[in-house]
Structure formats: C-alpha cells, structure tokens
Amino acid sequence: MYKVIEVRDTRQIGTDYKPISGTGRKERCDHCKKLHEVHVLIQHVSTFEQIIVGTTCANKLGVLDANPFSTKSLKASAINRRMQELTEMALS
C-alpha cells in the first residue's frame, strides 16, 4: 500500500491557464517505464520506499483511490503550485 507524498505538474501554463502538453520535464515512471510530465511521488507505507509514477499508474496502484482527492483535483493543485512558483519568479 502506498500514500501520496507530492504531485507535481511540470508543464508550462498557457495564457488560458491550462497546462501545455509536451512542455514539461519528462521523468520515467517507476511502474510502467513511460515518460510523464505530471509526477506523483508515492511512498510505501511499510517499507518507506519512495517511487515516482504517473497519475494513471498511481490510479492503477490504488493510491489515488485511497486518497480523498481525485486525479483531476491533484493535477489542479499541482498546476496552482506551478502558477505560484512562476509568479514568485517573475516578481523577484
């Protein structure tokens, strides 16, 4: 059993405030080995091993089912964090 540690959407945000596919930092999923731009850091509850997976694999592993947040809201939260980071960088 795993728990979500962090969800990070690395894609750039467009002028319509939607993420632009293909603009993020790709990282290989530890479960399916595909490259993903939205990374879910999960931790095994008994071994404390941490792995990075995509949101689809997080769903397949049952991590997001056990989480009170849906995949969509987790992605939205990650996008909001990214917008805050970009705003802070622009203001500094």
NULO-591820 format. One record per residue: residue in one letter; x, y, z of N, C-alpha, C in turn. Coordinates in nm, 2 decimals, always signed. Example, Ala and Ser with C-alpha at 12.3 -4.5 7.8 and 13.67 -1.06 7.14 Angstrom:
2
<site><type>A</type><n_c1>+1.32</n_c1><n_c2>-0.57</n_c2><n_c3>+0.78</n_c3><ca_c1>+1.23</ca_c1><ca_c2>-0.45</ca_c2><ca_c3>+0.78</ca_c3><c_c1>+1.32</c_c1><c_c2>-0.33</c_c2><c_c3>+0.78</c_c3></site>
<site><type>S</type><n_c1>+1.28</n_c1><n_c2>-0.22</n_c2><n_c3>+0.71</n_c3><ca_c1>+1.37</ca_c1><ca_c2>-0.11</ca_c2><ca_c3>+0.71</ca_c3><c_c1>+1.29</c_c1><c_c2>+0.00</c_c2><c_c3>+0.79</c_c3></site>
***
This chain:
92
<site><type>M</type><n_c1>+0.08</n_c1><n_c2>-0.12</n_c2><n_c3>+0.00</n_c3><ca_c1>+0.00</ca_c1><ca_c2>+0.00</ca_c2><ca_c3>+0.00</ca_c3><c_c1>+0.09</c_c1><c_c2>+0.12</c_c2><c_c3>+0.00</c_c3></site>
<site><type>Y</type><n_c1>+0.05</n_c1><n_c2>+0.22</n_c2><n_c3>-0.08</n_c3><ca_c1>+0.12</ca_c1><ca_c2>+0.35</ca_c2><ca_c3>-0.09</ca_c3><c_c1>+0.04</c_c1><c_c2>+0.47</c_c2><c_c3>-0.05</c_c3></site>
<site><type>K</type><n_c1>+0.11</n_c1><n_c2>+0.58</n_c2><n_c3>-0.02</n_c3><ca_c1>+0.04</ca_c1><ca_c2>+0.70</ca_c2><ca_c3>+0.01</ca_c3><c_c1>+0.11</c_c1><c_c2>+0.81</c_c2><c_c3>-0.08</c_c3></site>
<site><type>V</type><n_c1>+0.03</n_c1><n_c2>+0.91</n_c2><n_c3>-0.11</n_c3><ca_c1>+0.08</ca_c1><ca_c2>+1.02</ca_c2><ca_c3>-0.20</ca_c3><c_c1>+0.17</c_c1><c_c2>+1.11</c_c2><c_c3>-0.11</c_c3></site>
<site><type>I</type><n_c1>+0.29</n_c1><n_c2>+1.14</n_c2><n_c3>-0.16</n_c3><ca_c1>+0.37</ca_c1><ca_c2>+1.24</ca_c2><ca_c3>-0.09</ca_c3><c_c1>+0.36</c_c1><c_c2>+1.38</c_c2><c_c3>-0.16</c_c3></site>
<site><type>E</type><n_c1>+0.36</n_c1><n_c2>+1.38</n_c2><n_c3>-0.30</n_c3><ca_c1>+0.36</ca_c1><ca_c2>+1.50</ca_c2><ca_c3>-0.37</ca_c3><c_c1>+0.31</c_c1><c_c2>+1.47</c_c2><c_c3>-0.51</c_c3></site>
<site><type>V</type><n_c1>+0.24</n_c1><n_c2>+1.57</n_c2><n_c3>-0.57</n_c3><ca_c1>+0.20</ca_c1><ca_c2>+1.56</ca_c2><ca_c3>-0.71</ca_c3><c_c1>+0.26</c_c1><c_c2>+1.69</c_c2><c_c3>-0.77</c_c3></site>
<site><type>R</type><n_c1>+0.34</n_c1><n_c2>+1.68</n_c2><n_c3>-0.88</n_c3><ca_c1>+0.40</ca_c1><ca_c2>+1.79</ca_c2><ca_c3>-0.94</ca_c3><c_c1>+0.37</c_c1><c_c2>+1.79</c_c2><c_c3>-1.09</c_c3></site>
<site><type>D</type><n_c1>+0.31</n_c1><n_c2>+1.90</n_c2><n_c3>-1.14</n_c3><ca_c1>+0.29</ca_c1><ca_c2>+1.91</ca_c2><ca_c3>-1.28</ca_c3><c_c1>+0.39</c_c1><c_c2>+2.01</c_c2><c_c3>-1.34</c_c3></site>
<site><type>T</type><n_c1>+0.48</n_c1><n_c2>+1.95</n_c2><n_c3>-1.42</n_c3><ca_c1>+0.60</ca_c1><ca_c2>+2.03</ca_c2><ca_c3>-1.47</ca_c3><c_c1>+0.57</c_c1><c_c2>+2.11</c_c2><c_c3>-1.60</c_c3></site>
<site><type>R</type><n_c1>+0.45</n_c1><n_c2>+2.09</n_c2><n_c3>-1.65</n_c3><ca_c1>+0.42</ca_c1><ca_c2>+2.16</ca_c2><ca_c3>-1.78</ca_c3><c_c1>+0.41</c_c1><c_c2>+2.31</c_c2><c_c3>-1.77</c_c3></site>
<site><type>Q</type><n_c1>+0.44</n_c1><n_c2>+2.38</n_c2><n_c3>-1.87</n_c3><ca_c1>+0.42</ca_c1><ca_c2>+2.52</ca_c2><ca_c3>-1.88</ca_c3><c_c1>+0.27</c_c1><c_c2>+2.55</c_c2><c_c3>-1.88</c_c3></site>
<site><type>I</type><n_c1>+0.23</n_c1><n_c2>+2.67</n_c2><n_c3>-1.83</n_c3><ca_c1>+0.09</ca_c1><ca_c2>+2.71</ca_c2><ca_c3>-1.82</ca_c3><c_c1>+0.07</c_c1><c_c2>+2.81</c_c2><c_c3>-1.94</c_c3></site>
<site><type>G</type><n_c1>-0.03</n_c1><n_c2>+2.78</n_c2><n_c3>-2.02</n_c3><ca_c1>-0.07</ca_c1><ca_c2>+2.87</ca_c2><ca_c3>-2.13</ca_c3><c_c1>-0.14</c_c1><c_c2>+3.00</c_c2><c_c3>-2.08</c_c3></site>
<site><type>T</type><n_c1>-0.17</n_c1><n_c2>+3.08</n_c2><n_c3>-2.18</n_c3><ca_c1>-0.24</ca_c1><ca_c2>+3.21</ca_c2><ca_c3>-2.15</ca_c3><c_c1>-0.38</c_c1><c_c2>+3.18</c_c2><c_c3>-2.10</c_c3></site>
<site><type>D</type><n_c1>-0.43</n_c1><n_c2>+3.06</n_c2><n_c3>-2.14</n_c3><ca_c1>-0.57</ca_c1><ca_c2>+3.03</ca_c2><ca_c3>-2.09</ca_c3><c_c1>-0.57</c_c1><c_c2>+2.95</c_c2><c_c3>-1.96</c_c3></site>
<site><type>Y</type><n_c1>-0.45</n_c1><n_c2>+2.96</n_c2><n_c3>-1.89</n_c3><ca_c1>-0.43</ca_c1><ca_c2>+2.89</ca_c2><ca_c3>-1.76</ca_c3><c_c1>-0.44</c_c1><c_c2>+2.74</c_c2><c_c3>-1.77</c_c3></site>
<site><type>K</type><n_c1>-0.42</n_c1><n_c2>+2.68</n_c2><n_c3>-1.88</n_c3><ca_c1>-0.42</ca_c1><ca_c2>+2.54</ca_c2><ca_c3>-1.89</ca_c3><c_c1>-0.28</c_c1><c_c2>+2.49</c_c2><c_c3>-1.92</c_c3></site>
<site><type>P</type><n_c1>-0.24</n_c1><n_c2>+2.37</n_c2><n_c3>-1.87</n_c3><ca_c1>-0.11</ca_c1><ca_c2>+2.32</ca_c2><ca_c3>-1.90</ca_c3><c_c1>-0.09</c_c1><c_c2>+2.29</c_c2><c_c3>-2.05</c_c3></site>
<site><type>I</type><n_c1>+0.03</n_c1><n_c2>+2.31</n_c2><n_c3>-2.10</n_c3><ca_c1>+0.06</ca_c1><ca_c2>+2.29</ca_c2><ca_c3>-2.24</ca_c3><c_c1>+0.14</c_c1><c_c2>+2.15</c_c2><c_c3>-2.24</c_c3></site>
<site><type>S</type><n_c1>+0.07</n_c1><n_c2>+2.06</n_c2><n_c3>-2.31</n_c3><ca_c1>+0.13</ca_c1><ca_c2>+1.92</ca_c2><ca_c3>-2.32</ca_c3><c_c1>+0.26</c_c1><c_c2>+1.93</c_c2><c_c3>-2.40</c_c3></site>
<site><type>G</type><n_c1>+0.36</n_c1><n_c2>+1.85</n_c2><n_c3>-2.35</n_c3><ca_c1>+0.49</ca_c1><ca_c2>+1.85</ca_c2><ca_c3>-2.42</ca_c3><c_c1>+0.59</c_c1><c_c2>+1.95</c_c2><c_c3>-2.37</c_c3></site>
<site><type>T</type><n_c1>+0.55</n_c1><n_c2>+2.04</n_c2><n_c3>-2.28</n_c3><ca_c1>+0.64</ca_c1><ca_c2>+2.14</ca_c2><ca_c3>-2.24</ca_c3><c_c1>+0.71</c_c1><c_c2>+2.12</c_c2><c_c3>-2.10</c_c3></site>
<site><type>G</type><n_c1>+0.67</n_c1><n_c2>+2.01</n_c2><n_c3>-2.04</n_c3><ca_c1>+0.72</ca_c1><ca_c2>+1.98</ca_c2><ca_c3>-1.90</ca_c3><c_c1>+0.85</c_c1><c_c2>+1.89</c_c2><c_c3>-1.90</c_c3></site>
<site><type>R</type><n_c1>+0.90</n_c1><n_c2>+1.88</n_c2><n_c3>-1.78</n_c3><ca_c1>+1.02</ca_c1><ca_c2>+1.79</ca_c2><ca_c3>-1.76</ca_c3><c_c1>+0.97</c_c1><c_c2>+1.65</c_c2><c_c3>-1.75</c_c3></site>
<site><type>K</type><n_c1>+1.02</n_c1><n_c2>+1.56</n_c2><n_c3>-1.85</n_c3><ca_c1>+0.97</ca_c1><ca_c2>+1.43</ca_c2><ca_c3>-1.85</ca_c3><c_c1>+1.06</c_c1><c_c2>+1.34</c_c2><c_c3>-1.75</c_c3></site>
<site><type>E</type><n_c1>+0.99</n_c1><n_c2>+1.26</n_c2><n_c3>-1.68</n_c3><ca_c1>+1.05</ca_c1><ca_c2>+1.16</ca_c2><ca_c3>-1.59</ca_c3><c_c1>+0.99</c_c1><c_c2>+1.03</c_c2><c_c3>-1.61</c_c3></site>
<site><type>R</type><n_c1>+1.08</n_c1><n_c2>+0.93</n_c2><n_c3>-1.61</n_c3><ca_c1>+1.04</ca_c1><ca_c2>+0.79</ca_c2><ca_c3>-1.63</ca_c3><c_c1>+0.96</c_c1><c_c2>+0.73</c_c2><c_c3>-1.51</c_c3></site>
<site><type>C</type><n_c1>+0.84</n_c1><n_c2>+0.68</n_c2><n_c3>-1.54</n_c3><ca_c1>+0.76</ca_c1><ca_c2>+0.62</ca_c2><ca_c3>-1.43</ca_c3><c_c1>+0.83</c_c1><c_c2>+0.49</c_c2><c_c3>-1.38</c_c3></site>
<site><type>D</type><n_c1>+0.84</n_c1><n_c2>+0.47</n_c2><n_c3>-1.25</n_c3><ca_c1>+0.90</ca_c1><ca_c2>+0.35</ca_c2><ca_c3>-1.19</ca_c3><c_c1>+0.81</c_c1><c_c2>+0.23</c_c2><c_c3>-1.21</c_c3></site>
<site><type>H</type><n_c1>+0.68</n_c1><n_c2>+0.25</n_c2><n_c3>-1.25</n_c3><ca_c1>+0.59</ca_c1><ca_c2>+0.14</ca_c2><ca_c3>-1.26</ca_c3><c_c1>+0.58</c_c1><c_c2>+0.09</c_c2><c_c3>-1.41</c_c3></site>
<site><type>C</type><n_c1>+0.55</n_c1><n_c2>+0.18</n_c2><n_c3>-1.50</n_c3><ca_c1>+0.53</ca_c1><ca_c2>+0.14</ca_c2><ca_c3>-1.64</ca_c3><c_c1>+0.65</c_c1><c_c2>+0.17</c_c2><c_c3>-1.73</c_c3></site>
<site><type>K</type><n_c1>+0.74</n_c1><n_c2>+0.25</n_c2><n_c3>-1.68</n_c3><ca_c1>+0.86</ca_c1><ca_c2>+0.30</ca_c2><ca_c3>-1.75</ca_c3><c_c1>+0.83</c_c1><c_c2>+0.40</c_c2><c_c3>-1.86</c_c3></site>
<site><type>K</type><n_c1>+0.71</n_c1><n_c2>+0.45</n_c2><n_c3>-1.88</n_c3><ca_c1>+0.68</ca_c1><ca_c2>+0.55</ca_c2><ca_c3>-1.97</ca_c3><c_c1>+0.73</c_c1><c_c2>+0.69</c_c2><c_c3>-1.92</c_c3></site>
<site><type>L</type><n_c1>+0.74</n_c1><n_c2>+0.79</n_c2><n_c3>-2.01</n_c3><ca_c1>+0.78</ca_c1><ca_c2>+0.92</ca_c2><ca_c3>-1.96</ca_c3><c_c1>+0.65</c_c1><c_c2>+1.00</c_c2><c_c3>-1.93</c_c3></site>
<site><type>H</type><n_c1>+0.66</n_c1><n_c2>+1.07</n_c2><n_c3>-1.82</n_c3><ca_c1>+0.54</ca_c1><ca_c2>+1.15</ca_c2><ca_c3>-1.78</ca_c3><c_c1>+0.59</c_c1><c_c2>+1.29</c_c2><c_c3>-1.74</c_c3></site>
<site><type>E</type><n_c1>+0.50</n_c1><n_c2>+1.39</n_c2><n_c3>-1.76</n_c3><ca_c1>+0.52</ca_c1><ca_c2>+1.53</ca_c2><ca_c3>-1.72</ca_c3><c_c1>+0.45</c_c1><c_c2>+1.56</c_c2><c_c3>-1.59</c_c3></site>
<site><type>V</type><n_c1>+0.36</n_c1><n_c2>+1.48</n_c2><n_c3>-1.55</n_c3><ca_c1>+0.29</ca_c1><ca_c2>+1.50</ca_c2><ca_c3>-1.42</ca_c3><c_c1>+0.34</c_c1><c_c2>+1.39</c_c2><c_c3>-1.33</c_c3></site>
<site><type>H</type><n_c1>+0.42</n_c1><n_c2>+1.42</n_c2><n_c3>-1.23</n_c3><ca_c1>+0.48</ca_c1><ca_c2>+1.32</ca_c2><ca_c3>-1.15</ca_c3><c_c1>+0.41</c_c1><c_c2>+1.31</c_c2><c_c3>-1.01</c_c3></site>
<site><type>V</type><n_c1>+0.39</n_c1><n_c2>+1.18</n_c2><n_c3>-0.97</n_c3><ca_c1>+0.33</ca_c1><ca_c2>+1.15</ca_c2><ca_c3>-0.84</ca_c3><c_c1>+0.43</c_c1><c_c2>+1.08</c_c2><c_c3>-0.76</c_c3></site>
<site><type>L</type><n_c1>+0.48</n_c1><n_c2>+1.14</n_c2><n_c3>-0.65</n_c3><ca_c1>+0.58</ca_c1><ca_c2>+1.08</ca_c2><ca_c3>-0.56</ca_c3><c_c1>+0.50</c_c1><c_c2>+1.01</c_c2><c_c3>-0.46</c_c3></site>
<site><type>I</type><n_c1>+0.52</n_c1><n_c2>+0.87</n_c2><n_c3>-0.45</n_c3><ca_c1>+0.44</ca_c1><ca_c2>+0.79</ca_c2><ca_c3>-0.36</ca_c3><c_c1>+0.54</c_c1><c_c2>+0.72</c_c2><c_c3>-0.27</c_c3></site>
<site><type>Q</type><n_c1>+0.49</n_c1><n_c2>+0.68</n_c2><n_c3>-0.15</n_c3><ca_c1>+0.58</ca_c1><ca_c2>+0.61</ca_c2><ca_c3>-0.05</ca_c3><c_c1>+0.50</c_c1><c_c2>+0.49</c_c2><c_c3>+0.00</c_c3></site>
<site><type>H</type><n_c1>+0.57</n_c1><n_c2>+0.37</n_c2><n_c3>+0.00</n_c3><ca_c1>+0.52</ca_c1><ca_c2>+0.25</ca_c2><ca_c3>+0.05</ca_c3><c_c1>+0.50</c_c1><c_c2>+0.27</c_c2><c_c3>+0.20</c_c3></site>
<site><type>V</type><n_c1>+0.39</n_c1><n_c2>+0.23</n_c2><n_c3>+0.26</n_c3><ca_c1>+0.36</ca_c1><ca_c2>+0.26</ca_c2><ca_c3>+0.40</ca_c3><c_c1>+0.44</c_c1><c_c2>+0.18</c_c2><c_c3>+0.50</c_c3></site>
<site><type>S</type><n_c1>+0.49</n_c1><n_c2>+0.06</n_c2><n_c3>+0.45</n_c3><ca_c1>+0.56</ca_c1><ca_c2>-0.02</ca_c2><ca_c3>+0.55</ca_c3><c_c1>+0.71</c_c1><c_c2>-0.02</c_c2><c_c3>+0.53</c_c3></site>
<site><type>T</type><n_c1>+0.76</n_c1><n_c2>-0.01</n_c2><n_c3>+0.40</n_c3><ca_c1>+0.90</ca_c1><ca_c2>-0.01</ca_c2><ca_c3>+0.37</ca_c3><c_c1>+0.95</c_c1><c_c2>+0.13</c_c2><c_c3>+0.36</c_c3></site>
<site><type>F</type><n_c1>+0.87</n_c1><n_c2>+0.23</n_c2><n_c3>+0.34</n_c3><ca_c1>+0.90</ca_c1><ca_c2>+0.37</ca_c2><ca_c3>+0.33</ca_c3><c_c1>+0.97</c_c1><c_c2>+0.40</c_c2><c_c3>+0.19</c_c3></site>
<site><type>E</type><n_c1>+0.98</n_c1><n_c2>+0.30</n_c2><n_c3>+0.10</n_c3><ca_c1>+1.04</ca_c1><ca_c2>+0.32</ca_c2><ca_c3>-0.03</ca_c3><c_c1>+0.96</c_c1><c_c2>+0.42</c_c2><c_c3>-0.10</c_c3></site>
<site><type>Q</type><n_c1>+1.03</n_c1><n_c2>+0.52</n_c2><n_c3>-0.17</n_c3><ca_c1>+0.96</ca_c1><ca_c2>+0.62</ca_c2><ca_c3>-0.25</ca_c3><c_c1>+0.98</c_c1><c_c2>+0.60</c_c2><c_c3>-0.39</c_c3></site>
<site><type>I</type><n_c1>+0.88</n_c1><n_c2>+0.61</n_c2><n_c3>-0.48</n_c3><ca_c1>+0.89</ca_c1><ca_c2>+0.59</ca_c2><ca_c3>-0.62</ca_c3><c_c1>+0.81</c_c1><c_c2>+0.70</c_c2><c_c3>-0.69</c_c3></site>
<site><type>I</type><n_c1>+0.85</n_c1><n_c2>+0.73</n_c2><n_c3>-0.81</n_c3><ca_c1>+0.77</ca_c1><ca_c2>+0.83</ca_c2><ca_c3>-0.89</ca_c3><c_c1>+0.70</c_c1><c_c2>+0.76</c_c2><c_c3>-1.00</c_c3></site>
<site><type>V</type><n_c1>+0.57</n_c1><n_c2>+0.79</n_c2><n_c3>-1.01</n_c3><ca_c1>+0.48</ca_c1><ca_c2>+0.73</ca_c2><ca_c3>-1.11</ca_c3><c_c1>+0.40</c_c1><c_c2>+0.84</c_c2><c_c3>-1.17</c_c3></site>
<site><type>G</type><n_c1>+0.34</n_c1><n_c2>+0.81</n_c2><n_c3>-1.29</n_c3><ca_c1>+0.24</ca_c1><ca_c2>+0.90</ca_c2><ca_c3>-1.35</ca_c3><c_c1>+0.11</c_c1><c_c2>+0.88</c_c2><c_c3>-1.28</c_c3></site>
<site><type>T</type><n_c1>+0.01</n_c1><n_c2>+0.97</n_c2><n_c3>-1.31</n_c3><ca_c1>-0.12</ca_c1><ca_c2>+0.97</ca_c2><ca_c3>-1.25</ca_c3><c_c1>-0.20</c_c1><c_c2>+0.84</c_c2><c_c3>-1.28</c_c3></site>
<site><type>T</type><n_c1>-0.18</n_c1><n_c2>+0.79</n_c2><n_c3>-1.41</n_c3><ca_c1>-0.25</ca_c1><ca_c2>+0.67</ca_c2><ca_c3>-1.44</ca_c3><c_c1>-0.20</c_c1><c_c2>+0.55</c_c2><c_c3>-1.36</c_c3></site>
<site><type>C</type><n_c1>-0.07</n_c1><n_c2>+0.54</n_c2><n_c3>-1.35</n_c3><ca_c1>-0.02</ca_c1><ca_c2>+0.43</ca_c2><ca_c3>-1.27</ca_c3><c_c1>-0.05</c_c1><c_c2>+0.45</c_c2><c_c3>-1.12</c_c3></site>
<site><type>A</type><n_c1>-0.06</n_c1><n_c2>+0.57</n_c2><n_c3>-1.07</n_c3><ca_c1>-0.10</ca_c1><ca_c2>+0.59</ca_c2><ca_c3>-0.93</ca_c3><c_c1>-0.24</c_c1><c_c2>+0.54</c_c2><c_c3>-0.91</c_c3></site>
<site><type>N</type><n_c1>-0.33</n_c1><n_c2>+0.56</n_c2><n_c3>-1.01</n_c3><ca_c1>-0.46</ca_c1><ca_c2>+0.51</ca_c2><ca_c3>-1.01</ca_c3><c_c1>-0.46</c_c1><c_c2>+0.36</c_c2><c_c3>-1.01</c_c3></site>
<site><type>K</type><n_c1>-0.38</n_c1><n_c2>+0.30</n_c2><n_c3>-1.10</n_c3><ca_c1>-0.37</ca_c1><ca_c2>+0.15</ca_c2><ca_c3>-1.11</ca_c3><c_c1>-0.32</c_c1><c_c2>+0.09</c_c2><c_c3>-0.98</c_c3></site>
<site><type>L</type><n_c1>-0.23</n_c1><n_c2>+0.16</n_c2><n_c3>-0.91</n_c3><ca_c1>-0.17</ca_c1><ca_c2>+0.11</ca_c2><ca_c3>-0.78</ca_c3><c_c1>-0.27</c_c1><c_c2>+0.13</c_c2><c_c3>-0.67</c_c3></site>
<site><type>G</type><n_c1>-0.38</n_c1><n_c2>+0.20</n_c2><n_c3>-0.69</n_c3><ca_c1>-0.48</ca_c1><ca_c2>+0.22</ca_c2><ca_c3>-0.59</ca_c3><c_c1>-0.45</c_c1><c_c2>+0.34</c_c2><c_c3>-0.50</c_c3></site>
<site><type>V</type><n_c1>-0.34</n_c1><n_c2>+0.41</n_c2><n_c3>-0.53</n_c3><ca_c1>-0.30</ca_c1><ca_c2>+0.52</ca_c2><ca_c3>-0.44</ca_c3><c_c1>-0.40</c_c1><c_c2>+0.63</c_c2><c_c3>-0.44</c_c3></site>
<site><type>L</type><n_c1>-0.45</n_c1><n_c2>+0.67</n_c2><n_c3>-0.55</n_c3><ca_c1>-0.54</ca_c1><ca_c2>+0.78</ca_c2><ca_c3>-0.56</ca_c3><c_c1>-0.69</c_c1><c_c2>+0.74</c_c2><c_c3>-0.52</c_c3></site>
<site><type>D</type><n_c1>-0.72</n_c1><n_c2>+0.61</n_c2><n_c3>-0.53</n_c3><ca_c1>-0.85</ca_c1><ca_c2>+0.57</ca_c2><ca_c3>-0.49</ca_c3><c_c1>-0.86</c_c1><c_c2>+0.58</c_c2><c_c3>-0.34</c_c3></site>
<site><type>A</type><n_c1>-0.75</n_c1><n_c2>+0.56</n_c2><n_c3>-0.27</n_c3><ca_c1>-0.75</ca_c1><ca_c2>+0.56</ca_c2><ca_c3>-0.12</ca_c3><c_c1>-0.74</c_c1><c_c2>+0.71</c_c2><c_c3>-0.07</c_c3></site>
<site><type>N</type><n_c1>-0.70</n_c1><n_c2>+0.80</n_c2><n_c3>-0.17</n_c3><ca_c1>-0.68</ca_c1><ca_c2>+0.94</ca_c2><ca_c3>-0.13</ca_c3><c_c1>-0.81</c_c1><c_c2>+1.01</c_c2><c_c3>-0.15</c_c3></site>
<site><type>P</type><n_c1>-0.84</n_c1><n_c2>+1.11</n_c2><n_c3>-0.06</n_c3><ca_c1>-0.97</ca_c1><ca_c2>+1.18</ca_c2><ca_c3>-0.07</ca_c3><c_c1>-0.98</c_c1><c_c2>+1.27</c_c2><c_c3>-0.19</c_c3></site>
<site><type>F</type><n_c1>-0.86</n_c1><n_c2>+1.29</n_c2><n_c3>-0.26</n_c3><ca_c1>-0.86</ca_c1><ca_c2>+1.38</ca_c2><ca_c3>-0.38</ca_c3><c_c1>-0.86</c_c1><c_c2>+1.30</c_c2><c_c3>-0.51</c_c3></site>
<site><type>S</type><n_c1>-0.93</n_c1><n_c2>+1.35</n_c2><n_c3>-0.61</n_c3><ca_c1>-0.93</ca_c1><ca_c2>+1.28</ca_c2><ca_c3>-0.74</ca_c3><c_c1>-0.81</c_c1><c_c2>+1.32</c_c2><c_c3>-0.81</c_c3></site>
<site><type>T</type><n_c1>-0.78</n_c1><n_c2>+1.24</n_c2><n_c3>-0.92</n_c3><ca_c1>-0.66</ca_c1><ca_c2>+1.28</ca_c2><ca_c3>-1.01</ca_c3><c_c1>-0.68</c_c1><c_c2>+1.42</c_c2><c_c3>-1.06</c_c3></site>
<site><type>K</type><n_c1>-0.80</n_c1><n_c2>+1.45</n_c2><n_c3>-1.10</n_c3><ca_c1>-0.82</ca_c1><ca_c2>+1.59</ca_c2><ca_c3>-1.16</ca_c3><c_c1>-0.79</c_c1><c_c2>+1.70</c_c2><c_c3>-1.05</c_c3></site>
<site><type>S</type><n_c1>-0.83</n_c1><n_c2>+1.68</n_c2><n_c3>-0.93</n_c3><ca_c1>-0.80</ca_c1><ca_c2>+1.79</ca_c2><ca_c3>-0.83</ca_c3><c_c1>-0.66</c_c1><c_c2>+1.79</c_c2><c_c3>-0.79</c_c3></site>
<site><type>L</type><n_c1>-0.59</n_c1><n_c2>+1.67</n_c2><n_c3>-0.79</n_c3><ca_c1>-0.45</ca_c1><ca_c2>+1.67</ca_c2><ca_c3>-0.76</ca_c3><c_c1>-0.37</c_c1><c_c2>+1.74</c_c2><c_c3>-0.87</c_c3></site>
<site><type>K</type><n_c1>-0.41</n_c1><n_c2>+1.72</n_c2><n_c3>-1.00</n_c3><ca_c1>-0.34</ca_c1><ca_c2>+1.79</ca_c2><ca_c3>-1.11</ca_c3><c_c1>-0.37</c_c1><c_c2>+1.94</c_c2><c_c3>-1.10</c_c3></site>
<site><type>A</type><n_c1>-0.49</n_c1><n_c2>+1.98</n_c2><n_c3>-1.06</n_c3><ca_c1>-0.52</ca_c1><ca_c2>+2.12</ca_c2><ca_c3>-1.05</ca_c3><c_c1>-0.44</c_c1><c_c2>+2.18</c_c2><c_c3>-0.94</c_c3></site>
<site><type>S</type><n_c1>-0.42</n_c1><n_c2>+2.11</n_c2><n_c3>-0.83</n_c3><ca_c1>-0.34</ca_c1><ca_c2>+2.16</ca_c2><ca_c3>-0.72</ca_c3><c_c1>-0.19</c_c1><c_c2>+2.18</c_c2><c_c3>-0.76</c_c3></site>
<site><type>A</type><n_c1>-0.14</n_c1><n_c2>+2.08</n_c2><n_c3>-0.84</n_c3><ca_c1>-0.01</ca_c1><ca_c2>+2.09</ca_c2><ca_c3>-0.89</ca_c3><c_c1>+0.01</c_c1><c_c2>+2.21</c_c2><c_c3>-0.99</c_c3></site>
<site><type>I</type><n_c1>-0.10</n_c1><n_c2>+2.23</n_c2><n_c3>-1.07</n_c3><ca_c1>-0.09</ca_c1><ca_c2>+2.35</ca_c2><ca_c3>-1.16</ca_c3><c_c1>-0.10</c_c1><c_c2>+2.48</c_c2><c_c3>-1.08</c_c3></site>
<site><type>N</type><n_c1>-0.18</n_c1><n_c2>+2.49</n_c2><n_c3>-0.98</n_c3><ca_c1>-0.18</ca_c1><ca_c2>+2.61</ca_c2><ca_c3>-0.90</ca_c3><c_c1>-0.05</c_c1><c_c2>+2.63</c_c2><c_c3>-0.83</c_c3></site>
<site><type>R</type><n_c1>+0.02</n_c1><n_c2>+2.53</n_c2><n_c3>-0.78</n_c3><ca_c1>+0.15</ca_c1><ca_c2>+2.55</ca_c2><ca_c3>-0.72</ca_c3><c_c1>+0.25</c_c1><c_c2>+2.60</c_c2><c_c3>-0.82</c_c3></site>
<site><type>R</type><n_c1>+0.24</n_c1><n_c2>+2.54</n_c2><n_c3>-0.95</n_c3><ca_c1>+0.33</ca_c1><ca_c2>+2.59</ca_c2><ca_c3>-1.05</ca_c3><c_c1>+0.31</c_c1><c_c2>+2.73</c_c2><c_c3>-1.09</c_c3></site>
<site><type>M</type><n_c1>+0.18</n_c1><n_c2>+2.78</n_c2><n_c3>-1.09</n_c3><ca_c1>+0.15</ca_c1><ca_c2>+2.92</ca_c2><ca_c3>-1.12</ca_c3><c_c1>+0.21</c_c1><c_c2>+3.01</c_c2><c_c3>-1.01</c_c3></site>
<site><type>Q</type><n_c1>+0.20</n_c1><n_c2>+2.96</n_c2><n_c3>-0.89</n_c3><ca_c1>+0.25</ca_c1><ca_c2>+3.04</ca_c2><ca_c3>-0.78</ca_c3><c_c1>+0.40</c_c1><c_c2>+3.06</c_c2><c_c3>-0.79</c_c3></site>
<site><type>E</type><n_c1>+0.47</n_c1><n_c2>+2.94</n_c2><n_c3>-0.83</n_c3><ca_c1>+0.62</ca_c1><ca_c2>+2.95</ca_c2><ca_c3>-0.85</ca_c3><c_c1>+0.65</c_c1><c_c2>+3.04</c_c2><c_c3>-0.96</c_c3></site>
<site><type>L</type><n_c1>+0.58</n_c1><n_c2>+3.04</n_c2><n_c3>-1.07</n_c3><ca_c1>+0.61</ca_c1><ca_c2>+3.13</ca_c2><ca_c3>-1.18</ca_c3><c_c1>+0.59</c_c1><c_c2>+3.27</c_c2><c_c3>-1.15</c_c3></site>
<site><type>T</type><n_c1>+0.48</n_c1><n_c2>+3.30</n_c2><n_c3>-1.07</n_c3><ca_c1>+0.45</ca_c1><ca_c2>+3.43</ca_c2><ca_c3>-1.03</ca_c3><c_c1>+0.56</c_c1><c_c2>+3.49</c_c2><c_c3>-0.94</c_c3></site>
<site><type>E</type><n_c1>+0.60</n_c1><n_c2>+3.41</n_c2><n_c3>-0.84</n_c3><ca_c1>+0.71</ca_c1><ca_c2>+3.45</ca_c2><ca_c3>-0.75</ca_c3><c_c1>+0.84</c_c1><c_c2>+3.47</c_c2><c_c3>-0.82</c_c3></site>
<site><type>M</type><n_c1>+0.87</n_c1><n_c2>+3.39</n_c2><n_c3>-0.92</n_c3><ca_c1>+0.99</ca_c1><ca_c2>+3.41</ca_c2><ca_c3>-1.00</ca_c3><c_c1>+0.99</c_c1><c_c2>+3.54</c_c2><c_c3>-1.08</c_c3></site>
<site><type>A</type><n_c1>+0.87</n_c1><n_c2>+3.57</n_c2><n_c3>-1.14</n_c3><ca_c1>+0.85</ca_c1><ca_c2>+3.69</ca_c2><ca_c3>-1.21</ca_c3><c_c1>+0.86</c_c1><c_c2>+3.82</c_c2><c_c3>-1.13</c_c3></site>
<site><type>L</type><n_c1>+0.82</n_c1><n_c2>+3.81</n_c2><n_c3>-1.00</n_c3><ca_c1>+0.82</ca_c1><ca_c2>+3.92</ca_c2><ca_c3>-0.91</ca_c3><c_c1>+0.96</c_c1><c_c2>+3.95</c_c2><c_c3>-0.85</c_c3></site>
<site><type>S</type><n_c1>+1.04</n_c1><n_c2>+3.84</n_c2><n_c3>-0.85</n_c3><ca_c1>+1.17</ca_c1><ca_c2>+3.86</ca_c2><ca_c3>-0.78</ca_c3><c_c1>+1.28</c_c1><c_c2>+3.91</c_c2><c_c3>-0.87</c_c3></site>
***
